[in-house]
Amino acid sequence: MLAVPALAALLLLAGCAAPPPAATDESGGTAAPEQSLECAQMVTNSGGLNDRSFNETSWAGMERAEAELGVEANVLVSTTESDLAPNVQAAVETGCGFVLTVGFELAAATGEQAAANPDVQFAIVDEIVEGPNVRSIVFDTAQAAYLAGYAAASVSQTGIVATFGGGNQPPVTLFMDGFAAGIDAYNAAKGTQVRLLGWDPATQDGTFTGDFENVSLGQTQTQAFIAQGADVILPVAGQVGEGAFRASLDAGGTALVLWVDNDGYDTLPEEFRPLLLTSILKNTEDAVVQAVSDAADGALSAESIVGTLENGGVDIAPFHDLDARVSAETKSELDALREQIIAGEITVESPSGP
C-alpha cells in the first residue's frame, strides 16, 4: 500500500511565520488565544458542491473547521459562470471574516473583493491571487503525478497510456507534466518505450474537453484513446473524468483509469473500483482547516499554503483492488522515488508549478 501517514496530518505551511506569542492570564500563566472568527463562507466554482473533486474536499475542510473550531461554516454553490462574482460578493456581505473560493474561475472576483474588503481574510484553492489578505492554497501535484505516471507505465500492456484535461490551465497541466515525467522515468529505468497520448510537455499542449462537467465528453475522448491502443487513462477534468470509466466499462474493462484530487475509490461509484489504478491526491481538506484555524487567531495573512510530498499535501492513493497488478519491485521503486523527490534529488519540473 502506498498511502502515507502524513496525509492524515494537518498540512504544514511552506515558509510559515513564527506563531504569535501566547497571551498570559492575570496569574502569569498562559491563556488560550481569543478567537475572533465567528463564521466562514465558501464559494464553489461552477462545478457545484458534489463534484467528487476540489469543491467537495474543500467543503469537507470547512465542515471539519466548524466541528473542531466552532466557526459556523456556510457555502454558496455556483452552477454557472454568471453565479461566480455575485456569490463572492454575497459571501462578503454576510459579514463573515473568512471567505474561501475554489478554483481559477473565481480568481478575478476574489482579487476584486479582497481589495475592496481589506479586513476580510480570503483564501483560494488551486489558484494564486496576490493581496495582503489573500492566501493561495496550491499543490505541487506534479510530484505525485510523477509517481502515478511511473506506476501507469509499469502496468500498461500495450505500451500506450493517455491523459486529457478539462482545460489548458495550470492546475490541470501540472498533473499532466508530472504524469509525463513519470512515464519518461520508467522508460529510462527499464529501457522501454511507453508512449503518452494527449499531452506534449515540450509544447505545453494536448487534448482538452473544454468542460469539467459533461461526462459524455470524457467518454467520447476515452473511446478515441482506447481505439489508439491506450490501456491506462488519466483524466484531469473533474466530473468529465467519470466518462473515462464509462468508456472502459463499455469496452469490457479495456483500460485502467486514474483519478485526481481525492481518492476515487471512496468518492466514485463502486462499479468503477475494478478499473481504478490509483488517485493523485491533494490534501485540500487539511489545508482548508489550517487556513480557517489561522484566520480564527485574528491576524490577516498573505502566506501561501503549498502542498508537497514532503509535507503530506500531495501523494498517490493505495492501489486498492488493483494492488496485485503492481509488482513488489515497482512499489519499492515508487517508495524510493518519493524519497528522492522529498530529498531534492529528483525535481519534477513544470511551468505550471506553484
Phi, psi and chi 1 to 4 in degrees:
 res  aa     phi    psi   chi1   chi2   chi3   chi4
   1 MET       -  145.0  -67.1  -68.6 -173.8      -
   2 LEU  -114.7   13.7  -72.2  166.2      -      -
   3 ALA   -69.5  138.4      -      -      -      -
   4 VAL  -106.8  132.2  175.9      -      -      -
   5 PRO   -55.4  -29.2  -26.0   33.9      -      -
   6 ALA   -62.9  -20.9      -      -      -      -
   7 LEU   -65.7  -19.6  -80.2  172.8      -      -
   8 ALA   -88.0  -10.9      -      -      -      -
   9 ALA   -88.0  161.8      -      -      -      -
  10 LEU   -64.8  140.0  -81.3  178.8      -      -
  11 LEU   -65.4  128.5 -169.9   64.8      -      -
  12 LEU   -78.2  151.2  -59.1  176.6      -      -
  13 LEU   -86.9  139.4  -59.2 -175.2      -      -
  14 ALA   -81.0  120.4      -      -      -      -
  15 GLY    63.9   37.9      -      -      -      -
  16 CYS   -75.7  152.6   60.2      -      -      -
  17 ALA   -79.8  164.0      -      -      -      -
  18 ALA   -64.8  146.4      -      -      -      -
  19 PRO   -68.6  154.8   23.9  -32.2      -      -
  20 PRO   -66.0  153.3   23.4  -32.4      -      -
  21 PRO   -63.0  144.8   21.9  -32.3      -      -
  22 ALA   -71.6  145.4      -      -      -      -
  23 ALA   -75.6  158.4      -      -      -      -
  24 THR  -120.9  146.8   57.3      -      -      -
  25 ASP   -86.5 -177.7   59.3   25.0      -      -
  26 GLU   -65.1  -24.9  -68.1 -179.3   -2.7      -
  27 SER   -85.3   -0.7   64.6      -      -      -
  28 GLY    94.2   -4.3      -      -      -      -
  29 GLY   -80.7  170.3      -      -      -      -
  30 THR   -82.4  130.7  -59.4      -      -      -
  31 ALA  -106.0  151.4      -      -      -      -
  32 ALA   -65.6  139.8      -      -      -      -
  33 PRO   -63.6  144.6   22.4  -32.3      -      -
  34 GLU   -77.1  130.3 -178.2  177.8  -17.4      -
  35 GLN   -85.6  130.1 -178.4  171.3  -61.4      -
  36 SER  -105.9   -3.0   61.7      -      -      -
  37 LEU  -106.4  119.7 -169.7   65.5      -      -
  38 GLU   -98.1  -33.2  -64.7 -177.1   -3.7      -
  39 CYS  -146.0  157.6   61.3      -      -      -
  40 ALA  -139.0  141.3      -      -      -      -
  41 GLN  -114.6  146.1  -63.2  -75.8  -26.1      -
  42 MET  -126.5  142.2  173.5  178.5  139.7      -
  43 VAL  -121.3  122.9  179.5      -      -      -
  44 THR   -80.4  163.1   74.7      -      -      -
  45 ASN   -80.4 -173.1   79.5  -16.5      -      -
  46 SER   -71.9   -3.6   59.2      -      -      -
  47 GLY   -76.1   -9.6      -      -      -      -
  48 GLY    82.3  176.7      -      -      -      -
  49 LEU   -76.8  -44.9 -173.1   59.0      -      -
  50 ASN   -94.6   63.6  -60.8  -46.6      -      -
  51 ASP   -94.2    2.1   62.6  -13.4      -      -
  52 ARG    54.6   30.4  -61.7 -168.6  176.4   97.9
  53 SER  -147.0 -143.1 -172.3      -      -      -
  54 PHE   -72.7  -24.2   59.9   -0.1      -      -
  55 ASN   -64.6  -44.8  -75.1  -47.4      -      -
  56 GLU   -64.9  -43.8 -166.4  166.8  -45.3      -
  57 THR   -73.9  -31.1   50.4      -      -      -
  58 SER   -64.8  -42.7  -65.2      -      -      -
  59 TRP   -66.2  -35.7  179.0 -122.0      -      -
  60 ALA   -58.8  -38.3      -      -      -      -
  61 GLY   -65.7  -40.5      -      -      -      -
  62 MET   -64.1  -41.5  -66.7  -73.9  -78.3      -
  63 GLU   -65.0  -39.0  -70.1 -175.8  -52.6      -
  64 ARG   -65.0  -40.6  -99.1 -173.0   56.3 -159.2
  65 ALA   -61.0  -38.6      -      -      -      -
  66 GLU   -63.3  -44.6 -178.9  173.6   63.9      -
  67 ALA   -69.5  -39.5      -      -      -      -
  68 GLU   -88.4  -29.4  -64.1  174.8    7.3      -
  69 LEU  -112.0  -11.2  -55.6  171.3      -      -
  70 GLY    74.3   19.5      -      -      -      -
  71 VAL   -92.9  121.7  175.0      -      -      -
  72 GLU   -64.4  125.7 -179.7 -175.3  -10.4      -
  73 ALA  -110.3  136.1      -      -      -      -
  74 ASN  -136.1  156.6  -58.5  -74.0      -      -
  75 VAL  -133.8  139.5   60.5      -      -      -
  76 LEU  -109.1  118.8  -73.5   80.2      -      -
  77 VAL   -94.1  124.0  177.8      -      -      -
  78 SER   -95.3  133.6  -52.0      -      -      -
  79 THR  -116.0  -17.3   56.0      -      -      -
  80 THR  -137.8  166.9   66.2      -      -      -
  81 GLU   -62.4  -30.3  -70.5 -173.1   12.2      -
  82 SER   -69.0  -14.4   62.3      -      -      -
  83 ASP   -81.6  -20.5  -65.8  -25.8      -      -
  84 LEU   -61.4  -64.9  -59.7  172.1      -      -
  85 ALA   -61.6  -43.7      -      -      -      -
  86 PRO   -60.6  -35.6  -26.0   36.0      -      -
  87 ASN   -68.5  -37.7  -83.4   -8.9      -      -
  88 VAL   -65.5  -42.5  179.1      -      -      -
  89 GLN   -62.5  -42.1 -178.0  174.2  -12.9      -
  90 ALA   -63.9  -36.7      -      -      -      -
  91 ALA   -62.6  -41.8      -      -      -      -
  92 VAL   -65.6  -40.3  172.2      -      -      -
  93 GLU   -69.7  -11.0  -70.2  174.2  -10.1      -
  94 THR   -70.7  -18.1   63.3      -      -      -
  95 GLY    87.9    3.1      -      -      -      -
  96 CYS   -70.1  148.7  -68.8      -      -      -
  97 GLY   -87.6   -1.9      -      -      -      -
  98 PHE  -138.0  129.9  178.8   88.6      -      -
  99 VAL  -129.8  121.6  174.4      -      -      -
 100 LEU  -106.7  128.7  174.9   72.5      -      -
 101 THR  -116.5  153.6   59.5      -      -      -
 102 VAL  -125.2  111.9 -176.3      -      -      -
 103 GLY   100.5  160.4      -      -      -      -
 104 PHE   -60.8  -28.8   73.3   95.4      -      -
 105 GLU   -59.8  -24.8  -71.8 -179.1  -47.5      -
 106 LEU   -99.7    5.3  -73.5  154.2      -      -
 107 ALA   -61.8  -49.3      -      -      -      -
 108 ALA   -62.8  -46.6      -      -      -      -
 109 ALA   -64.7  -36.3      -      -      -      -
 110 THR   -64.0  -46.3  -59.2      -      -      -
 111 GLY   -62.0  -41.3      -      -      -      -
 112 GLU   -65.7  -46.5  -68.9  168.5    5.4      -
 113 GLN   -70.5  -33.3  -71.0  -64.7  -30.9      -
 114 ALA   -65.3  -40.3      -      -      -      -
 115 ALA   -66.9  -34.5      -      -      -      -
 116 ALA   -82.4  -15.1      -      -      -      -
 117 ASN  -132.6   73.2  -61.8  -85.0      -      -
 118 PRO   -67.5  -12.9   24.4  -35.1      -      -
 119 ASP   -93.3   -1.6  -64.5  -28.8      -      -
 120 VAL   -99.4  134.7  176.0      -      -      -
 121 GLN   -86.0  120.0  176.7   69.0   69.1      -
 122 PHE  -104.7  153.7  -71.3   79.4      -      -
 123 ALA  -144.3  147.7      -      -      -      -
 124 ILE  -134.5  136.3 -176.0  166.8      -      -
 125 VAL   -93.1  132.2  173.6      -      -      -
 126 ASP    68.9   26.8  -96.8    2.8      -      -
 127 GLU  -156.5  149.7 -170.8   63.0   33.5      -
 128 ILE   -98.9  121.0  -60.2  -71.5      -      -
 129 VAL  -128.2  124.8  173.2      -      -      -
 130 GLU   -83.0  143.9  -57.9  -69.7  -18.1      -
 131 GLY   160.4  145.8      -      -      -      -
 132 PRO   -65.9  -15.3   23.9  -33.8      -      -
 133 ASN  -123.2   27.4   57.3  -28.2      -      -
 134 VAL  -124.7  125.7 -174.9      -      -      -
 135 ARG  -106.2  127.4  -58.4 -167.1   75.9  176.7
 136 SER   -93.3  124.9  -61.4      -      -      -
 137 ILE  -103.8  105.1  -60.7  174.4      -      -
 138 VAL  -130.7  164.5  -68.9      -      -      -
 139 PHE  -138.5  135.7  -57.4   87.8      -      -
 140 ASP   -84.9   71.0 -164.4  -11.8      -      -
 141 THR   -66.7  -17.6   50.1      -      -      -
 142 ALA   -59.8  -33.2      -      -      -      -
 143 GLN   -63.0  -47.1  -66.5 -175.7  -16.4      -
 144 ALA   -72.7  -36.5      -      -      -      -
 145 ALA   -64.7  -29.1      -      -      -      -
 146 TYR   -58.6  -46.5 -177.7   98.6      -      -
 147 LEU   -63.7  -40.8  -57.1  179.0      -      -
 148 ALA   -64.7  -39.8      -      -      -      -
 149 GLY   -64.0  -40.3      -      -      -      -
 150 TYR   -62.4  -44.9 -166.0   95.9      -      -
 151 ALA   -65.5  -41.9      -      -      -      -
 152 ALA   -61.3  -44.8      -      -      -      -
 153 ALA   -62.6  -34.5      -      -      -      -
 154 SER   -69.3  -28.3   78.4      -      -      -
 155 VAL  -100.0   -9.7  -59.3      -      -      -
 156 SER   -65.2  130.7  175.6      -      -      -
 157 GLN   -96.7  -20.9  -63.7  177.8  -22.9      -
 158 THR   -93.8  -14.1   63.7      -      -      -
 159 GLY    77.3   17.1      -      -      -      -
 160 ILE  -133.3  122.6  -56.3  172.4      -      -
 161 VAL  -122.6  166.5  -59.1      -      -      -
 162 ALA  -147.0  159.3      -      -      -      -
 163 THR  -145.3  152.6 -175.6      -      -      -
 164 PHE  -146.7  156.0   65.7   87.5      -      -
 165 GLY  -120.2  166.0      -      -      -      -
 166 GLY   -77.5  -31.6      -      -      -      -
 167 GLY  -162.5  155.7      -      -      -      -
 168 ASN   -82.4   80.1 -165.6  -23.2      -      -
 169 GLN  -132.9  148.6  -58.7  137.8    5.9      -
 170 PRO   -50.2  -44.6  -30.5   37.2      -      -
 171 PRO   -63.1  -22.1  -22.0   34.3      -      -
 172 VAL   -86.8  -52.2  172.5      -      -      -
 173 THR   -69.7  -18.9   57.6      -      -      -
 174 LEU   -62.5  -42.3 -173.6   58.6      -      -
 175 PHE   -59.9  -44.9  -78.4   97.9      -      -
 176 MET   -68.5  -36.8  -60.5  165.3   89.5      -
 177 ASP   -63.4  -45.4  -82.1  -24.7      -      -
 178 GLY   -64.8  -40.3      -      -      -      -
 179 PHE   -60.8  -46.4 -167.8   64.4      -      -
 180 ALA   -62.1  -41.4      -      -      -      -
 181 ALA   -65.4  -36.2      -      -      -      -
 182 GLY   -67.0  -38.0      -      -      -      -
 183 ILE   -64.4  -42.9  -65.9  166.6      -      -
 184 ASP   -61.1  -39.6  -72.1  -15.4      -      -
 185 ALA   -64.4  -40.3      -      -      -      -
 186 TYR   -64.2  -45.0 -178.4   84.6      -      -
 187 ASN   -60.2  -41.2  -74.4  -26.1      -      -
 188 ALA   -66.2  -37.5      -      -      -      -
 189 ALA   -75.8  -32.7      -      -      -      -
 190 LYS  -109.1   -6.0  -55.4  -63.8 -177.7  179.7
 191 GLY    70.1   27.9      -      -      -      -
 192 THR  -100.3  177.0   52.0      -      -      -
 193 GLN  -134.3   52.0  -65.1 -177.4  -26.4      -
 194 VAL   -65.2  129.3  177.9      -      -      -
 195 ARG  -101.9  149.3  -67.9 -164.8  -66.0  124.2
 196 LEU  -112.6  124.5  174.4   63.4      -      -
 197 LEU   -99.8  147.2  -53.4  178.4      -      -
 198 GLY    97.9   -7.3      -      -      -      -
 199 TRP  -157.0  133.8 -179.2 -117.5      -      -
 200 ASP  -121.3  105.5 -177.2  -10.2      -      -
 201 PRO   -60.4  -29.9  -20.2   31.9      -      -
 202 ALA   -67.3  -42.4      -      -      -      -
 203 THR   -95.0   -9.2   62.8      -      -      -
 204 GLN    54.9   43.8  -70.4  -71.0  -68.2      -
 205 ASP  -143.1  156.1 -161.9   12.5      -      -
 206 GLY  -175.8 -145.6      -      -      -      -
 207 THR  -100.3  124.6  -58.9      -      -      -
 208 PHE  -136.6  141.8  -61.1   95.0      -      -
 209 THR   -85.0  -18.4   61.0      -      -      -
 210 GLY    73.4   17.9      -      -      -      -
 211 ASP  -159.7  149.6 -168.7  -79.3      -      -
 212 PHE  -117.6    8.0  -70.2   84.8      -      -
 213 GLU  -127.3  -29.6  -60.0  166.7   52.8      -
 214 ASN   -80.8   98.7 -172.2  -17.7      -      -
 215 VAL   -59.5  -32.6  174.0      -      -      -
 216 SER   -62.4  -30.3   64.8      -      -      -
 217 LEU   -65.0  -40.7  -65.0  175.2      -      -
 218 GLY   -67.4  -34.5      -      -      -      -
 219 GLN   -66.7  -45.0 -171.9  167.2   -5.8      -
 220 THR   -63.5  -43.2  -59.9      -      -      -
 221 GLN   -65.9  -40.8 -177.2   54.9   60.8      -
 222 THR   -66.1  -37.9  -59.1      -      -      -
 223 GLN   -57.5  -40.0  -71.1  168.6  -16.6      -
 224 ALA   -66.1  -40.8      -      -      -      -
 225 PHE   -66.1  -41.8  -78.2  145.8      -      -
 226 ILE   -61.9  -38.1  -69.2  174.4      -      -
 227 ALA   -63.8  -25.3      -      -      -      -
 228 GLN   -90.4    2.6  -64.2  174.4   72.1      -
 229 GLY   101.9    0.7      -      -      -      -
 230 ALA   -69.7  135.5      -      -      -      -
 231 ASP  -124.0    6.9   63.2   -8.7      -      -
 232 VAL  -140.3  128.8 -174.1      -      -      -
 233 ILE  -127.1  133.4  -45.6  -71.2      -      -
 234 LEU  -114.9  103.2  168.9   65.8      -      -
 235 PRO   -88.1  135.2   24.6  -22.2      -      -
 236 VAL  -122.4   71.8 -169.5      -      -      -
 237 ALA  -150.5   27.9      -      -      -      -
 238 GLY    59.7 -137.0      -      -      -      -
 239 GLN   -62.1  -26.2  -68.9  168.0  -79.9      -
 240 VAL   -56.6  -31.1  171.7      -      -      -
 241 GLY   -61.3  -22.7      -      -      -      -
 242 GLU   -62.1  -25.5  -66.2 -174.9   37.3      -
 243 GLY   -63.2  -25.4      -      -      -      -
 244 ALA   -65.4  -40.8      -      -      -      -
 245 PHE   -65.5  -41.9  -68.6   94.0      -      -
 246 ARG   -60.5  -43.9  -64.0  -71.1  177.1 -160.9
 247 ALA   -64.2  -41.2      -      -      -      -
 248 SER   -66.7  -42.1 -177.6      -      -      -
 249 LEU   -60.1  -42.7  -74.2  172.5      -      -
 250 ASP   -62.6  -28.2  -71.0  -14.1      -      -
 251 ALA   -94.6   14.8      -      -      -      -
 252 GLY    80.4   26.2      -      -      -      -
 253 GLY    75.5   30.4      -      -      -      -
 254 THR   -61.0  -37.5  -59.0      -      -      -
 255 ALA  -119.2  141.8      -      -      -      -
 256 LEU   -85.9  156.1  -56.8 -178.2      -      -
 257 VAL  -131.8  146.0 -175.9      -      -      -
 258 LEU  -109.1  151.4  -63.7   90.3      -      -
 259 TRP  -114.2  167.3 -163.7 -117.9      -      -
 260 VAL  -133.0  161.2  -61.5      -      -      -
 261 ASP    80.0  -56.9  -71.1   -8.5      -      -
 262 ASN  -131.4  175.9   52.2   39.9      -      -
 263 ASP   -77.9  107.2 -168.8  -16.9      -      -
 264 GLY   -60.2  -21.1      -      -      -      -
 265 TYR   -63.1  -30.4 -163.4   84.6      -      -
 266 ASP   -93.0  -25.6  -61.4  -33.9      -      -
 267 THR  -109.4  -21.7   59.0      -      -      -
 268 LEU   -91.2  163.9  -66.5  167.2      -      -
 269 PRO   -55.6  143.2  -27.2   35.6      -      -
 270 GLU   -59.5  -28.5  -71.7 -172.6   16.8      -
 271 GLU   -64.3  -17.6   63.5 -179.5  -43.8      -
 272 PHE   -84.6  -16.3  -65.4  165.8      -      -
 273 ARG   -56.3  -39.9  -71.8  179.5  175.4  178.3
 274 PRO   -64.9  -15.0  -23.6   35.7      -      -
 275 LEU  -102.3   -8.1  -59.6  176.2      -      -
 276 LEU   -84.8  111.1  179.1   65.3      -      -
 277 LEU   -72.7  -55.4  177.3   60.7      -      -
 278 THR  -165.2  178.5 -173.8      -      -      -
 279 SER  -129.3  144.0  -58.9      -      -      -
 280 ILE   -92.5  110.0  -56.8  167.8      -      -
 281 LEU   -92.1  140.8  -55.9  173.2      -      -
 282 LYS  -119.8  126.6  -63.6 -172.5  -56.6 -168.9
 283 ASN   -84.3   60.3 -160.0  -10.7      -      -
 284 THR   -63.7  -38.1  -51.9      -      -      -
 285 GLU   -57.7  -50.9 -179.7  178.7  -27.3      -
 286 ASP   -66.2  -35.2  -77.7   -5.4      -      -
 287 ALA   -63.8  -40.3      -      -      -      -
 288 VAL   -66.4  -43.2  168.8      -      -      -
 289 VAL   -57.5  -42.8  173.3      -      -      -
 290 GLN   -61.6  -43.4 -178.1   68.8   60.3      -
 291 ALA   -64.7  -42.4      -      -      -      -
 292 VAL   -68.1  -41.0  177.2      -      -      -
 293 SER   -60.3  -44.1  177.0      -      -      -
 294 ASP   -64.5  -39.5  -69.4  -13.7      -      -
 295 ALA   -65.0  -33.7      -      -      -      -
 296 ALA   -66.2  -21.7      -      -      -      -
 297 ASP   -75.3  -13.2  -70.8  -20.5      -      -
 298 GLY   103.7  -15.8      -      -      -      -
 299 ALA   -97.7  134.2      -      -      -      -
 300 LEU   -70.3  149.2  -66.3  173.1      -      -
 301 SER  -143.4  150.8  174.2      -      -      -
 302 ALA  -119.2   11.4      -      -      -      -
 303 GLU   -73.4  132.0  -73.1 -177.7  -66.3      -
 304 SER   -74.4  149.8  -66.8      -      -      -
 305 ILE  -106.0  116.6  -62.3  175.2      -      -
 306 VAL  -117.7  116.9 -177.9      -      -      -
 307 GLY   -87.2  130.8      -      -      -      -
 308 THR  -135.1  173.9   64.6      -      -      -
 309 LEU   -62.4  -36.9  -76.8  175.9      -      -
 310 GLU   -64.0  -41.5 -177.4  175.3   13.1      -
 311 ASN   -98.9    9.4   61.7   30.5      -      -
 312 GLY    80.6    9.7      -      -      -      -
 313 GLY   -76.1  -22.9      -      -      -      -
 314 VAL  -138.2  157.8  -60.0      -      -      -
 315 ASP  -179.5 -174.0 -148.1  -47.9      -      -
 316 ILE  -110.9  151.6   58.1  173.4      -      -
 317 ALA   -80.0  168.5      -      -      -      -
 318 PRO   -59.6  163.2  -22.3   32.7      -      -
 319 PHE   -84.5   -7.1  -62.4  115.6      -      -
 320 HIS    49.9 -122.0  -64.6  -62.5      -      -
 321 ASP   -65.4  -19.2  -66.5   -5.3      -      -
 322 LEU  -101.8   18.3  -66.7  175.8      -      -
 323 ASP   -56.6  -38.2 -172.3   69.0      -      -
 324 ALA   -69.8  -18.5      -      -      -      -
 325 ARG   -74.4  -19.8  -73.6  -74.6  -61.6  -90.2
 326 VAL  -102.2  120.5 -176.9      -      -      -
 327 SER   -68.4  157.1   70.3      -      -      -
 328 ALA   -59.8  -35.7      -      -      -      -
 329 GLU   -62.7  -45.9  179.4 -178.1   15.1      -
 330 THR   -63.4  -41.8  -64.0      -      -      -
 331 LYS   -60.5  -41.8  -68.6  171.2 -174.7  172.4
 332 SER   -63.7  -40.9  177.9      -      -      -
 333 GLU   -65.1  -38.4  -69.9  165.2   -8.2      -
 334 LEU   -64.2  -41.7  -70.6  169.2      -      -
 335 ASP   -61.3  -41.5  -71.5  -21.2      -      -
 336 ALA   -67.0  -41.1      -      -      -      -
 337 LEU   -63.7  -40.4  -70.3  170.1      -      -
 338 ARG   -57.7  -47.2  179.8 -173.0  -69.8  103.3
 339 GLU   -65.6  -35.7  -66.7  -52.7  -47.4      -
 340 GLN   -67.4  -37.3  -72.9  176.8  -78.1      -
 341 ILE   -66.6  -44.4  -66.5  170.9      -      -
 342 ILE   -61.1  -39.5  -69.6  171.9      -      -
 343 ALA   -76.8   -8.3      -      -      -      -
 344 GLY    84.3    6.9      -      -      -      -
 345 GLU   -76.6  -25.4  -63.8  169.3   10.0      -
 346 ILE  -121.9  127.6  -65.8  175.2      -      -
 347 THR  -112.2  122.0  -59.8      -      -      -
 348 VAL   -93.0  107.9 -173.4      -      -      -
 349 GLU   -94.5  143.7  -63.0 -177.4   -7.7      -
 350 SER  -161.0  136.0  169.2      -      -      -
 351 PRO   -65.7  -11.4   21.3  -31.9      -      -
 352 SER   -95.9    3.8  -61.3      -      -      -
 353 GLY   -64.6  151.9      -      -      -      -
 354 PRO   -71.3      -   26.0  -33.7      -      -
